[in-house]
Amino acid sequence: MKKRRDIFFLLICIVALFVGCGKVEDIKVTSFSLKSITPTSLRSVRTKIALEIDNPVMQFTLSDINGILYHNGEEFAYFTAEPLVIARKKDTYILNGEIKFAGSIFSGVMTAVLGNLKAKDFTVDIYAKAKSKLGFHKALKYEGLKLDELIENAKND
């Protein structure tokens, strides 16, 4: 009898867990802004980016965050970021990271100043691992994202 009650309780907990959880698609980055940028060498900078994230699903950790920024199809910069714990609520998080340019900062800055770079000319590949408190994990892979659309979507959410 006790075993049957334990199984019933476990089933109720599982159903409550899934009914109470939203969908991963419900997680949204509602805004982002560059808080600081600090040169560390001729080829790299440290960054702090404020991300406002609305997460109605469950707490999770993002790790192994990295990617590549392309300008007109050519590698422009590589980025990495420190792990980030995302709580089950709407909150602002600071993402600390590093950007390494394919050339030196000087050539990147000169290209920006002289070439009048525009967000529509950039795409980005983003890779990360997500892990929930319950131990579920998933590799995230987003390739060919248009930078101007990412910026516009964050403004509109």
N, CA, C and O atoms as a GROMACS GRO file, in nm:
protein
  628
    1MET      N    1   0.082  -0.120   0.000
    1MET     CA    2   0.000   0.000   0.000
    1MET      C    3   0.086   0.126   0.000
    1MET      O    4   0.058   0.221  -0.072
    2LYS      N    5   0.193   0.125   0.082
    2LYS     CA    6   0.282   0.240   0.090
    2LYS      C    7   0.352   0.262  -0.044
    2LYS      O    8   0.369   0.376  -0.088
    3LYS      N    9   0.392   0.154  -0.110
    3LYS     CA   10   0.459   0.164  -0.239
    3LYS      C   11   0.366   0.227  -0.342
    3LYS      O   12   0.408   0.312  -0.421
    4ARG      N   13   0.240   0.188  -0.342
    4ARG     CA   14   0.141   0.243  -0.435
    4ARG      C   15   0.122   0.392  -0.409
    4ARG      O   16   0.113   0.471  -0.503
    5ARG      N   17   0.116   0.432  -0.281
    5ARG     CA   18   0.101   0.573  -0.244
    5ARG      C   19   0.224   0.654  -0.292
    5ARG      O   20   0.209   0.766  -0.341
    6ASP      N   21   0.345   0.597  -0.276
    6ASP     CA   22   0.467   0.665  -0.319
    6ASP      C   23   0.470   0.685  -0.470
    6ASP      O   24   0.510   0.791  -0.519
    7ILE      N   25   0.426   0.583  -0.544
    7ILE     CA   26   0.421   0.595  -0.690
    7ILE      C   27   0.319   0.700  -0.731
    7ILE      O   28   0.346   0.781  -0.821
    8PHE      N   29   0.203   0.701  -0.667
    8PHE     CA   30   0.100   0.801  -0.696
    8PHE      C   31   0.153   0.942  -0.668
    8PHE      O   32   0.133   1.034  -0.747
    9PHE      N   33   0.222   0.959  -0.555
    9PHE     CA   34   0.278   1.089  -0.518
    9PHE      C   35   0.382   1.132  -0.622
    9PHE      O   36   0.385   1.248  -0.662
   10LEU      N   37   0.466   1.039  -0.666
   10LEU     CA   38   0.567   1.069  -0.767
   10LEU      C   39   0.502   1.113  -0.898
   10LEU      O   40   0.548   1.209  -0.961
   11LEU      N   41   0.395   1.045  -0.939
   11LEU     CA   42   0.324   1.083  -1.061
   11LEU      C   43   0.263   1.223  -1.049
   11LEU      O   44   0.267   1.302  -1.144
   12ILE      N   45   0.207   1.254  -0.933
   12ILE     CA   46   0.150   1.387  -0.911
   12ILE      C   47   0.260   1.493  -0.921
   12ILE      O   48   0.239   1.598  -0.981
   13CYS      N   49   0.375   1.465  -0.862
   13CYS     CA   50   0.488   1.560  -0.869
   13CYS      C   51   0.534   1.581  -1.012
   13CYS      O   52   0.562   1.694  -1.053
   14ILE      N   53   0.543   1.474  -1.089
   14ILE     CA   54   0.587   1.486  -1.228
   14ILE      C   55   0.487   1.567  -1.309
   14ILE      O   56   0.526   1.656  -1.385
   15VAL      N   57   0.357   1.539  -1.294
   15VAL     CA   58   0.255   1.615  -1.365
   15VAL      C   59   0.260   1.762  -1.324
   15VAL      O   60   0.252   1.851  -1.409
   16ALA      N   61   0.274   1.790  -1.193
   16ALA     CA   62   0.282   1.929  -1.145
   16ALA      C   63   0.404   2.000  -1.203
   16ALA      O   64   0.397   2.118  -1.237
   17LEU      N   65   0.514   1.928  -1.214
   17LEU     CA   66   0.636   1.986  -1.270
   17LEU      C   67   0.614   2.029  -1.414
   17LEU      O   68   0.651   2.140  -1.451
   18PHE      N   69   0.554   1.941  -1.495
   18PHE     CA   70   0.535   1.974  -1.635
   18PHE      C   71   0.424   2.076  -1.658
   18PHE      O   72   0.434   2.158  -1.749
   19VAL      N   73   0.319   2.072  -1.578
   19VAL     CA   74   0.211   2.170  -1.592
   19VAL      C   75   0.259   2.307  -1.548
   19VAL      O   76   0.221   2.408  -1.608
   20GLY      N   77   0.342   2.312  -1.445
   20GLY     CA   78   0.390   2.440  -1.392
   20GLY      C   79   0.498   2.503  -1.477
   20GLY      O   80   0.527   2.621  -1.460
   21CYS      N   81   0.558   2.429  -1.565
   21CYS     CA   82   0.668   2.482  -1.645
   21CYS      C   83   0.616   2.540  -1.775
   21CYS      O   84   0.527   2.486  -1.839
   22GLY      N   85   0.674   2.652  -1.813
   22GLY     CA   86   0.644   2.710  -1.943
   22GLY      C   87   0.728   2.639  -2.048
   22GLY      O   88   0.791   2.537  -2.021
   23LYS      N   89   0.726   2.693  -2.165
   23LYS     CA   90   0.805   2.637  -2.274
   23LYS      C   91   0.934   2.717  -2.286
   23LYS      O   92   0.939   2.836  -2.254
   24VAL      N   93   1.036   2.651  -2.333
   24VAL     CA   94   1.165   2.716  -2.353
   24VAL      C   95   1.149   2.838  -2.445
   24VAL      O   96   1.220   2.937  -2.430
   25GLU      N   97   1.055   2.830  -2.540
   25GLU     CA   98   1.032   2.941  -2.631
   25GLU      C   99   0.981   3.066  -2.558
   25GLU      O  100   0.986   3.176  -2.613
   26ASP      N  101   0.931   3.049  -2.435
   26ASP     CA  102   0.880   3.162  -2.357
   26ASP      C  103   0.991   3.246  -2.295
   26ASP      O  104   0.966   3.356  -2.247
   27ILE      N  105   1.114   3.194  -2.296
   27ILE     CA  106   1.228   3.270  -2.241
   27ILE      C  107   1.267   3.375  -2.345
   27ILE      O  108   1.289   3.344  -2.462
   28LYS      N  109   1.275   3.501  -2.300
   28LYS     CA  110   1.304   3.610  -2.392
   28LYS      C  111   1.410   3.704  -2.336
   28LYS      O  112   1.411   3.734  -2.217
   29VAL      N  113   1.499   3.749  -2.425
   29VAL     CA  114   1.588   3.859  -2.392
   29VAL      C  115   1.512   3.985  -2.430
   29VAL      O  116   1.490   4.011  -2.548
   30THR      N  117   1.471   4.063  -2.329
   30THR     CA  118   1.385   4.178  -2.356
   30THR      C  119   1.465   4.305  -2.383
   30THR      O  120   1.413   4.398  -2.444
   31SER      N  121   1.591   4.310  -2.340
   31SER     CA  122   1.677   4.423  -2.376
   31SER      C  123   1.822   4.386  -2.347
   31SER      O  124   1.850   4.297  -2.267
   32PHE      N  125   1.911   4.456  -2.412
   32PHE     CA  126   2.053   4.441  -2.381
   32PHE      C  127   2.123   4.572  -2.412
   32PHE      O  128   2.081   4.649  -2.499
   33SER      N  129   2.232   4.596  -2.338
   33SER     CA  130   2.310   4.717  -2.362
   33SER      C  131   2.454   4.692  -2.321
   33SER      O  132   2.481   4.615  -2.228
   34LEU      N  133   2.544   4.757  -2.389
   34LEU     CA  134   2.686   4.747  -2.359
   34LEU      C  135   2.715   4.839  -2.242
   34LEU      O  136   2.698   4.960  -2.252
   35LYS      N  137   2.760   4.782  -2.129
   35LYS     CA  138   2.788   4.861  -2.009
   35LYS      C  139   2.932   4.909  -2.006
   35LYS      O  140   2.959   5.021  -1.963
   36SER      N  141   3.025   4.826  -2.051
   36SER     CA  142   3.164   4.870  -2.054
   36SER      C  143   3.242   4.789  -2.156
   36SER      O  144   3.208   4.676  -2.188
   37ILE      N  145   3.347   4.851  -2.205
   37ILE     CA  146   3.439   4.786  -2.297
   37ILE      C  147   3.579   4.836  -2.261
   37ILE      O  148   3.605   4.956  -2.259
   38THR      N  149   3.668   4.741  -2.234
   38THR     CA  150   3.802   4.775  -2.189
   38THR      C  151   3.904   4.702  -2.275
   38THR      O  152   3.906   4.579  -2.277
   39PRO      N  153   3.990   4.777  -2.348
   39PRO     CA  154   4.094   4.711  -2.427
   39PRO      C  155   4.190   4.633  -2.336
   39PRO      O  156   4.232   4.682  -2.231
   40THR      N  157   4.226   4.512  -2.378
   40THR     CA  158   4.322   4.433  -2.302
   40THR      C  159   4.449   4.407  -2.382
   40THR      O  160   4.552   4.373  -2.325
   41SER      N  161   4.443   4.422  -2.513
   41SER     CA  162   4.559   4.408  -2.601
   41SER      C  163   4.523   4.473  -2.734
   41SER      O  164   4.416   4.531  -2.749
   42LEU      N  165   4.612   4.461  -2.831
   42LEU     CA  166   4.582   4.516  -2.963
   42LEU      C  167   4.476   4.435  -3.038
   42LEU      O  168   4.423   4.480  -3.139
   43ARG      N  169   4.446   4.315  -2.987
   43ARG     CA  170   4.349   4.229  -3.055
   43ARG      C  171   4.226   4.196  -2.973
   43ARG      O  172   4.136   4.130  -3.024
   44SER      N  173   4.219   4.240  -2.846
   44SER     CA  174   4.105   4.196  -2.765
   44SER      C  175   4.056   4.304  -2.669
   44SER      O  176   4.128   4.397  -2.633
   45VAL      N  177   3.930   4.287  -2.629
   45VAL     CA  178   3.866   4.376  -2.533
   45VAL      C  179   3.784   4.293  -2.435
   45VAL      O  180   3.733   4.187  -2.472
   46ARG      N  181   3.772   4.340  -2.310
   46ARG     CA  182   3.680   4.282  -2.212
   46ARG      C  183   3.551   4.359  -2.220
   46ARG      O  184   3.552   4.481  -2.236
   47THR      N  185   3.439   4.291  -2.210
   47THR     CA  186   3.309   4.358  -2.218
   47THR      C  187   3.220   4.321  -2.101
   47THR      O  188   3.236   4.215  -2.040
   48LYS      N  189   3.128   4.410  -2.070
   48LYS     CA  190   3.019   4.384  -1.976
   48LYS      C  191   2.891   4.423  -2.049
   48LYS      O  192   2.875   4.538  -2.091
   49ILE      N  193   2.803   4.327  -2.064
   49ILE     CA  194   2.677   4.350  -2.134
   49ILE      C  195   2.563   4.324  -2.037
   49ILE      O  196   2.557   4.219  -1.973
   50ALA      N  197   2.472   4.421  -2.026
   50ALA     CA  198   2.353   4.404  -1.942
   50ALA      C  199   2.245   4.338  -2.027
   50ALA      O  200   2.209   4.388  -2.133
   51LEU      N  201   2.193   4.226  -1.978
   51LEU     CA  202   2.086   4.152  -2.046
   51LEU      C  203   1.965   4.149  -1.955
   51LEU      O  204   1.975   4.105  -1.841
   52GLU      N  205   1.851   4.194  -2.005
   52GLU     CA  206   1.728   4.176  -1.930
   52GLU      C  207   1.661   4.053  -1.988
   52GLU      O  208   1.629   4.048  -2.107
   53ILE      N  209   1.640   3.953  -1.902
   53ILE     CA  210   1.585   3.825  -1.947
   53ILE      C  211   1.458   3.795  -1.870
   53ILE      O  212   1.455   3.801  -1.747
   54ASP      N  213   1.353   3.762  -1.945
   54ASP     CA  214   1.225   3.720  -1.886
   54ASP      C  215   1.221   3.567  -1.897
   54ASP      O  216   1.207   3.513  -2.007
   55ASN      N  217   1.233   3.500  -1.784
   55ASN     CA  218   1.239   3.354  -1.781
   55ASN      C  219   1.127   3.298  -1.694
   55ASN      O  220   1.143   3.287  -1.572
   56PRO      N  221   1.012   3.262  -1.753
   56PRO     CA  222   0.902   3.206  -1.675
   56PRO      C  223   0.912   3.053  -1.658
   56PRO      O  224   0.820   2.993  -1.603
   57VAL      N  225   1.022   2.991  -1.703
   57VAL     CA  226   1.029   2.845  -1.708
   57VAL      C  227   1.093   2.786  -1.582
   57VAL      O  228   1.021   2.740  -1.493
   58MET      N  229   1.224   2.786  -1.574
   58MET     CA  230   1.295   2.731  -1.459
   58MET      C  231   1.437   2.787  -1.457
   58MET      O  232   1.488   2.832  -1.559
   59GLN      N  233   1.499   2.784  -1.339
   59GLN     CA  234   1.637   2.832  -1.328
   59GLN      C  235   1.729   2.741  -1.408
   59GLN      O  236   1.712   2.619  -1.408
   60PHE      N  237   1.827   2.801  -1.476
   60PHE     CA  238   1.926   2.724  -1.549
   60PHE      C  239   2.056   2.802  -1.554
   60PHE      O  240   2.059   2.922  -1.526
   61THR      N  241   2.162   2.733  -1.589
   61THR     CA  242   2.294   2.794  -1.602
   61THR      C  243   2.339   2.783  -1.746
   61THR      O  244   2.330   2.677  -1.807
   62LEU      N  245   2.387   2.893  -1.799
   62LEU     CA  246   2.450   2.893  -1.931
   62LEU      C  247   2.600   2.887  -1.910
   62LEU      O  248   2.656   2.964  -1.832
   63SER      N  249   2.667   2.795  -1.980
   63SER     CA  250   2.812   2.784  -1.970
   63SER      C  251   2.870   2.762  -2.109
   63SER      O  252   2.796   2.744  -2.206
   64ASP      N  253   3.001   2.764  -2.117
   64ASP     CA  254   3.070   2.746  -2.246
   64ASP      C  255   3.013   2.838  -2.353
   64ASP      O  256   2.993   2.796  -2.467
   65ILE      N  257   2.987   2.962  -2.316
   65ILE     CA  258   2.928   3.060  -2.409
   65ILE      C  259   3.039   3.112  -2.499
   65ILE      O  260   3.140   3.165  -2.452
   66ASN      N  261   3.020   3.097  -2.630
   66ASN     CA  262   3.119   3.147  -2.725
   66ASN      C  263   3.055   3.164  -2.861
   66ASN      O  264   2.941   3.122  -2.883
   67GLY      N  265   3.127   3.226  -2.951
   67GLY     CA  266   3.074   3.244  -3.084
   67GLY      C  267   3.168   3.319  -3.176
   67GLY      O  268   3.280   3.354  -3.140
   68ILE      N  269   3.118   3.341  -3.295
   68ILE     CA  270   3.195   3.410  -3.399
   68ILE      C  271   3.107   3.519  -3.459
   68ILE      O  272   2.990   3.496  -3.490
   69LEU      N  273   3.165   3.636  -3.477
   69LEU     CA  274   3.098   3.748  -3.542
   69LEU      C  275   3.156   3.761  -3.683
   69LEU      O  276   3.278   3.766  -3.700
   70TYR      N  277   3.068   3.764  -3.783
   70TYR     CA  278   3.111   3.773  -3.923
   70TYR      C  279   3.071   3.909  -3.980
   70TYR      O  280   2.963   3.960  -3.951
   71HIS      N  281   3.158   3.966  -4.062
   71HIS     CA  282   3.126   4.088  -4.135
   71HIS      C  283   3.128   4.052  -4.283
   71HIS      O  284   3.233   4.014  -4.337
   72ASN      N  285   3.013   4.063  -4.348
   72ASN     CA  286   2.999   4.025  -4.490
   72ASN      C  287   3.056   3.886  -4.518
   72ASN      O  288   3.124   3.864  -4.618
   73GLY      N  289   3.028   3.792  -4.426
   73GLY     CA  290   3.068   3.653  -4.445
   73GLY      C  291   3.209   3.619  -4.401
   73GLY      O  292   3.246   3.501  -4.402
   74GLU      N  293   3.290   3.717  -4.363
   74GLU     CA  294   3.426   3.691  -4.320
   74GLU      C  295   3.437   3.704  -4.168
   74GLU      O  296   3.374   3.791  -4.109
   75GLU      N  297   3.517   3.616  -4.106
   75GLU     CA  298   3.532   3.621  -3.961
   75GLU      C  299   3.588   3.757  -3.920
   75GLU      O  300   3.693   3.800  -3.969
   76PHE      N  301   3.517   3.823  -3.829
   76PHE     CA  302   3.555   3.956  -3.782
   76PHE      C  303   3.606   3.949  -3.638
   76PHE      O  304   3.704   4.016  -3.603
   77ALA      N  305   3.538   3.868  -3.552
   77ALA     CA  306   3.578   3.859  -3.412
   77ALA      C  307   3.526   3.729  -3.352
   77ALA      O  308   3.431   3.669  -3.403
   78TYR      N  309   3.590   3.688  -3.244
   78TYR     CA  310   3.551   3.570  -3.168
   78TYR      C  311   3.515   3.617  -3.028
   78TYR      O  312   3.579   3.709  -2.976
   79PHE      N  313   3.416   3.556  -2.967
   79PHE     CA  314   3.383   3.598  -2.831
   79PHE      C  315   3.362   3.478  -2.740
   79PHE      O  316   3.321   3.370  -2.783
   80THR      N  317   3.391   3.501  -2.613
   80THR     CA  318   3.364   3.404  -2.507
   80THR      C  319   3.302   3.481  -2.391
   80THR      O  320   3.322   3.602  -2.379
   81ALA      N  321   3.227   3.412  -2.308
   81ALA     CA  322   3.165   3.477  -2.192
   81ALA      C  323   3.167   3.383  -2.073
   81ALA      O  324   3.170   3.260  -2.089
   82GLU      N  325   3.166   3.442  -1.955
   82GLU     CA  326   3.164   3.365  -1.831
   82GLU      C  327   3.026   3.301  -1.812
   82GLU      O  328   2.927   3.350  -1.866
   83PRO      N  329   3.020   3.190  -1.736
   83PRO     CA  330   2.890   3.126  -1.709
   83PRO      C  331   2.793   3.224  -1.643
   83PRO      O  332   2.833   3.319  -1.575
   84LEU      N  333   2.666   3.200  -1.666
   84LEU     CA  334   2.561   3.289  -1.616
   84LEU      C  335   2.445   3.206  -1.564
   84LEU      O  336   2.393   3.119  -1.634
   85VAL      N  337   2.403   3.231  -1.440
   85VAL     CA  338   2.288   3.162  -1.380
   85VAL      C  339   2.165   3.248  -1.403
   85VAL      O  340   2.161   3.363  -1.360
   86ILE      N  341   2.064   3.193  -1.471
   86ILE     CA  342   1.941   3.264  -1.504
   86ILE      C  343   1.830   3.212  -1.412
   86ILE      O  344   1.793   3.095  -1.418
   87ALA      N  345   1.777   3.301  -1.328
   87ALA     CA  346   1.671   3.263  -1.234
   87ALA      C  347   1.536   3.258  -1.305
   87ALA      O  348   1.522   3.308  -1.416
   88ARG      N  349   1.437   3.196  -1.239
   88ARG     CA  350   1.302   3.186  -1.296
   88ARG      C  351   1.226   3.314  -1.261
   88ARG      O  352   1.139   3.314  -1.174
   89LYS      N  353   1.258   3.422  -1.331
   89LYS     CA  354   1.193   3.551  -1.314
   89LYS      C  355   1.247   3.646  -1.419
   89LYS      O  356   1.339   3.612  -1.494
   90LYS      N  357   1.191   3.763  -1.424
   90LYS     CA  358   1.243   3.867  -1.513
   90LYS      C  359   1.346   3.947  -1.434
   90LYS      O  360   1.316   4.001  -1.328
   91ASP      N  361   1.469   3.952  -1.487
   91ASP     CA  362   1.576   4.019  -1.415
   91ASP      C  363   1.683   4.064  -1.513
   91ASP      O  364   1.683   4.025  -1.630
   92THR      N  365   1.773   4.148  -1.463
   92THR     CA  366   1.884   4.196  -1.543
   92THR      C  367   2.011   4.126  -1.496
   92THR      O  368   2.038   4.117  -1.376
   93TYR      N  369   2.089   4.078  -1.592
   93TYR     CA  370   2.212   4.005  -1.564
   93TYR      C  371   2.327   4.075  -1.635
   93TYR      O  372   2.309   4.135  -1.741
   94ILE      N  373   2.446   4.067  -1.576
   94ILE     CA  374   2.565   4.121  -1.638
   94ILE      C  375   2.645   4.005  -1.695
   94ILE      O  376   2.688   3.915  -1.623
   95LEU      N  377   2.664   4.008  -1.827
   95LEU     CA  378   2.740   3.905  -1.896
   95LEU      C  379   2.881   3.959  -1.919
   95LEU      O  380   2.901   4.053  -1.996
   96ASN      N  381   2.979   3.899  -1.850
   96ASN     CA  382   3.119   3.937  -1.865
   96ASN      C  383   3.181   3.852  -1.974
   96ASN      O  384   3.167   3.729  -1.973
   97GLY      N  385   3.250   3.916  -2.066
   97GLY     CA  386   3.309   3.839  -2.174
   97GLY      C  387   3.432   3.903  -2.234
   97GLY      O  388   3.478   4.008  -2.189
   98GLU      N  389   3.483   3.838  -2.335
   98GLU     CA  390   3.601   3.887  -2.406
   98GLU      C  391   3.577   3.871  -2.555
   98GLU      O  392   3.523   3.771  -2.602
   99ILE      N  393   3.619   3.972  -2.629
   99ILE     CA  394   3.611   3.969  -2.775
   99ILE      C  395   3.753   3.975  -2.828
   99ILE      O  396   3.830   4.063  -2.791
  100LYS      N  397   3.787   3.882  -2.916
  100LYS     CA  398   3.917   3.884  -2.983
  100LYS      C  399   3.892   3.908  -3.131
  100LYS      O  400   3.821   3.833  -3.197
  101PHE      N  401   3.950   4.014  -3.181
  101PHE     CA  402   3.930   4.051  -3.320
  101PHE      C  403   4.020   3.967  -3.411
  101PHE      O  404   4.129   3.926  -3.371
  102ALA      N  405   3.972   3.941  -3.532
  102ALA     CA  406   4.049   3.863  -3.628
  102ALA      C  407   4.178   3.938  -3.664
  102ALA      O  408   4.281   3.875  -3.690
  103GLY      N  409   4.174   4.073  -3.666
  103GLY     CA  410   4.293   4.156  -3.684
  103GLY      C  411   4.322   4.227  -3.554
  103GLY      O  412   4.274   4.184  -3.449
  104SER      N  413   4.397   4.333  -3.557
  104SER     CA  414   4.423   4.409  -3.435
  104SER      C  415   4.306   4.504  -3.410
  104SER      O  416   4.226   4.530  -3.500
  105ILE      N  417   4.295   4.555  -3.287
  105ILE     CA  418   4.190   4.653  -3.256
  105ILE      C  419   4.206   4.774  -3.345
  105ILE      O  420   4.108   4.831  -3.392
  106PHE      N  421   4.330   4.814  -3.369
  106PHE     CA  422   4.354   4.931  -3.453
  106PHE      C  423   4.292   4.912  -3.591
  106PHE      O  424   4.225   5.002  -3.642
  107SER      N  425   4.315   4.796  -3.652
  107SER     CA  426   4.257   4.773  -3.785
  107SER      C  427   4.105   4.762  -3.776
  107SER      O  428   4.035   4.806  -3.867
  108GLY      N  429   4.053   4.703  -3.666
  108GLY     CA  430   3.908   4.695  -3.648
  108GLY      C  431   3.846   4.832  -3.629
  108GLY      O  432   3.741   4.861  -3.686
  109VAL      N  433   3.912   4.917  -3.550
  109VAL     CA  434   3.861   5.054  -3.529
  109VAL      C  435   3.869   5.134  -3.658
  109VAL      O  436   3.776   5.206  -3.692
  110MET      N  437   3.979   5.121  -3.728
  110MET     CA  438   3.994   5.195  -3.855
  110MET      C  439   3.890   5.149  -3.957
  110MET      O  440   3.835   5.230  -4.031
  111THR      N  441   3.864   5.018  -3.959
  111THR     CA  442   3.760   4.968  -4.049
  111THR      C  443   3.625   5.027  -4.010
  111THR      O  444   3.547   5.067  -4.097
  112ALA      N  445   3.597   5.033  -3.879
  112ALA     CA  446   3.469   5.088  -3.832
  112ALA      C  447   3.457   5.236  -3.867
  112ALA      O  448   3.353   5.280  -3.914
  113VAL      N  449   3.563   5.311  -3.845
  113VAL     CA  450   3.559   5.455  -3.870
  113VAL      C  451   3.556   5.484  -4.019
  113VAL      O  452   3.474   5.563  -4.066
  114LEU      N  453   3.644   5.420  -4.093
  114LEU     CA  454   3.655   5.449  -4.236
  114LEU      C  455   3.550   5.374  -4.318
  114LEU      O  456   3.503   5.426  -4.420
  115GLY      N  457   3.514   5.256  -4.276
  115GLY     CA  458   3.422   5.174  -4.354
  115GLY      C  459   3.277   5.192  -4.317
  115GLY      O  460   3.190   5.137  -4.384
  116ASN      N  461   3.247   5.269  -4.212
  116ASN     CA  462   3.109   5.294  -4.170
  116ASN      C  463   3.032   5.162  -4.156
  116ASN      O  464   2.936   5.138  -4.229
  117LEU      N  465   3.077   5.077  -4.062
  117LEU     CA  466   3.016   4.946  -4.042
  117LEU      C  467   2.870   4.959  -3.998
  117LEU      O  468   2.836   5.049  -3.921
  118LYS      N  469   2.786   4.870  -4.047
  118LYS     CA  470   2.644   4.868  -4.012
  118LYS      C  471   2.606   4.730  -3.962
  118LYS      O  472   2.660   4.629  -4.008
  119ALA      N  473   2.513   4.725  -3.867
  119ALA     CA  474   2.470   4.598  -3.808
  119ALA      C  475   2.418   4.502  -3.915
  119ALA      O  476   2.433   4.381  -3.901
  120LYS      N  477   2.356   4.554  -4.020
  120LYS     CA  478   2.299   4.467  -4.124
  120LYS      C  479   2.406   4.388  -4.200
  120LYS      O  480   2.376   4.290  -4.268
  121ASP      N  481   2.532   4.431  -4.187
  121ASP     CA  482   2.642   4.363  -4.255
  121ASP      C  483   2.702   4.250  -4.171
  121ASP      O  484   2.797   4.184  -4.214
  122PHE      N  485   2.647   4.227  -4.051
  122PHE     CA  486   2.703   4.128  -3.960
  122PHE      C  487   2.608   4.012  -3.936
  122PHE      O  488   2.486   4.029  -3.931
  123THR      N  489   2.667   3.894  -3.921
  123THR     CA  490   2.595   3.777  -3.872
  123THR      C  491   2.676   3.721  -3.756
  123THR      O  492   2.794   3.752  -3.740
  124VAL      N  493   2.611   3.637  -3.677
  124VAL     CA  494   2.678   3.581  -3.560
  124VAL      C  495   2.639   3.436  -3.542
  124VAL      O  496   2.524   3.397  -3.565
  125ASP      N  497   2.736   3.356  -3.499
  125ASP     CA  498   2.711   3.218  -3.457
  125ASP      C  499   2.729   3.217  -3.306
  125ASP      O  500   2.827   3.270  -3.255
  126ILE      N  501   2.634   3.157  -3.234
  126ILE     CA  502   2.641   3.152  -3.088
  126ILE      C  503   2.629   3.007  -3.043
  126ILE      O  504   2.542   2.932  -3.089
  127TYR      N  505   2.718   2.969  -2.951
  127TYR     CA  506   2.717   2.834  -2.895
  127TYR      C  507   2.720   2.845  -2.742
  127TYR      O  508   2.786   2.932  -2.687
  128ALA      N  509   2.649   2.757  -2.675
  128ALA     CA  510   2.648   2.755  -2.528
  128ALA      C  511   2.591   2.621  -2.483
  128ALA      O  512   2.539   2.543  -2.562
  129LYS      N  513   2.604   2.597  -2.352
  129LYS     CA  514   2.543   2.479  -2.290
  129LYS      C  515   2.449   2.531  -2.182
  129LYS      O  516   2.485   2.619  -2.105
  130ALA      N  517   2.329   2.475  -2.178
  130ALA     CA  518   2.232   2.511  -2.074
  130ALA      C  519   2.211   2.389  -1.986
  130ALA      O  520   2.198   2.276  -2.034
  131LYS      N  521   2.209   2.414  -1.853
  131LYS     CA  522   2.188   2.305  -1.759
  131LYS      C  523   2.093   2.353  -1.650
  131LYS      O  524   2.114   2.458  -1.589
  132SER      N  525   1.986   2.275  -1.626
  132SER     CA  526   1.889   2.310  -1.523
  132SER      C  527   1.934   2.257  -1.387
  132SER      O  528   2.025   2.174  -1.378
  133LYS      N  529   1.868   2.307  -1.282
  133LYS     CA  530   1.899   2.258  -1.146
  133LYS      C  531   1.866   2.110  -1.133
  133LYS      O  532   1.924   2.040  -1.049
  134LEU      N  533   1.774   2.062  -1.216
  134LEU     CA  534   1.734   1.922  -1.210
  134LEU      C  535   1.830   1.830  -1.284
  134LEU      O  536   1.815   1.708  -1.282
  135GLY      N  537   1.932   1.890  -1.350
  135GLY     CA  538   2.032   1.810  -1.419
  135GLY      C  539   2.009   1.796  -1.569
  135GLY      O  540   2.093   1.738  -1.638
  136PHE      N  541   1.898   1.848  -1.620
  136PHE     CA  542   1.876   1.844  -1.765
  136PHE      C  543   1.976   1.937  -1.831
  136PHE      O  544   2.003   2.046  -1.780
  137HIS      N  545   2.031   1.896  -1.944
  137HIS     CA  546   2.125   1.983  -2.014
  137HIS      C  547   2.104   1.973  -2.164
  137HIS      O  548   2.055   1.873  -2.217
  138LYS      N  549   2.143   2.081  -2.230
  138LYS     CA  550   2.124   2.088  -2.375
  138LYS      C  551   2.233   2.176  -2.434
  138LYS      O  552   2.264   2.282  -2.381
  139ALA      N  553   2.288   2.132  -2.545
  139ALA     CA  554   2.383   2.214  -2.619
  139ALA      C  555   2.302   2.308  -2.708
  139ALA      O  556   2.211   2.264  -2.780
  140LEU      N  557   2.334   2.436  -2.703
  140LEU     CA  558   2.265   2.536  -2.784
  140LEU      C  559   2.356   2.576  -2.899
  140LEU      O  560   2.476   2.597  -2.881
  141LYS      N  561   2.297   2.587  -3.018
  141LYS     CA  562   2.376   2.619  -3.136
  141LYS      C  563   2.288   2.704  -3.227
  141LYS      O  564   2.189   2.656  -3.281
  142TYR      N  565   2.326   2.830  -3.244
  142TYR     CA  566   2.253   2.922  -3.331
  142TYR      C  567   2.353   2.978  -3.431
  142TYR      O  568   2.448   3.047  -3.392
  143GLU      N  569   2.333   2.950  -3.558
  143GLU     CA  570   2.428   2.993  -3.660
  143GLU      C  571   2.360   3.084  -3.762
  143GLU      O  572   2.242   3.068  -3.793
  144GLY      N  573   2.438   3.180  -3.812
  144GLY     CA  574   2.389   3.268  -3.918
  144GLY      C  575   2.285   3.368  -3.873
  144GLY      O  576   2.205   3.415  -3.954
  145LEU      N  577   2.284   3.403  -3.744
  145LEU     CA  578   2.187   3.501  -3.694
  145LEU      C  579   2.225   3.640  -3.743
  145LEU      O  580   2.342   3.680  -3.733
  146LYS      N  581   2.130   3.713  -3.795
  146LYS     CA  582   2.156   3.848  -3.843
  146LYS      C  583   2.158   3.944  -3.725
  146LYS      O  584   2.062   3.952  -3.648
  147LEU      N  585   2.268   4.018  -3.711
  147LEU     CA  586   2.286   4.106  -3.596
  147LEU      C  587   2.178   4.214  -3.590
  147LEU      O  588   2.128   4.244  -3.481
  148ASP      N  589   2.142   4.273  -3.703
  148ASP     CA  590   2.041   4.379  -3.700
  148ASP      C  591   1.905   4.325  -3.655
  148ASP      O  592   1.831   4.397  -3.588
  149GLU      N  593   1.871   4.200  -3.691
  149GLU     CA  594   1.745   4.141  -3.647
  149GLU      C  595   1.747   4.111  -3.497
  149GLU      O  596   1.646   4.128  -3.429
  150LEU      N  597   1.862   4.066  -3.446
  150LEU     CA  598   1.874   4.042  -3.302
  150LEU      C  599   1.852   4.171  -3.224
  150LEU      O  600   1.782   4.172  -3.123
  151ILE      N  601   1.912   4.278  -3.271
  151ILE     CA  602   1.897   4.408  -3.205
  151ILE      C  603   1.752   4.454  -3.212
  151ILE      O  604   1.698   4.502  -3.112
  152GLU      N  605   1.690   4.441  -3.326
  152GLU     CA  606   1.552   4.484  -3.344
  152GLU      C  607   1.457   4.401  -3.258
  152GLU      O  608   1.364   4.456  -3.198
  153ASN      N  609   1.478   4.269  -3.252
  153ASN     CA  610   1.393   4.184  -3.170
  153ASN      C  611   1.403   4.218  -3.022
  153ASN      O  612   1.302   4.214  -2.951
  154ALA      N  613   1.522   4.251  -2.975
  154ALA     CA  614   1.537   4.288  -2.834
  154ALA      C  615   1.468   4.421  -2.806
  154ALA      O  616   1.416   4.440  -2.696
  155LYS      N  617   1.465   4.510  -2.902
  155LYS     CA  618   1.396   4.640  -2.885
  155LYS      C  619   1.245   4.621  -2.880
  155LYS      O  620   1.176   4.692  -2.807
  156ASN      N  621   1.192   4.525  -2.958
  156ASN     CA  622   1.048   4.506  -2.971
  156ASN      C  623   0.987   4.420  -2.863
  156ASN      O  624   0.865   4.424  -2.843
  157ASP      N  625   1.066   4.341  -2.791
  157ASP     CA  626   1.011   4.252  -2.687
  157ASP      C  627   0.982   4.328  -2.560
  157ASP      O  628   0.934   4.269  -2.463
   0.00000   0.00000   0.00000
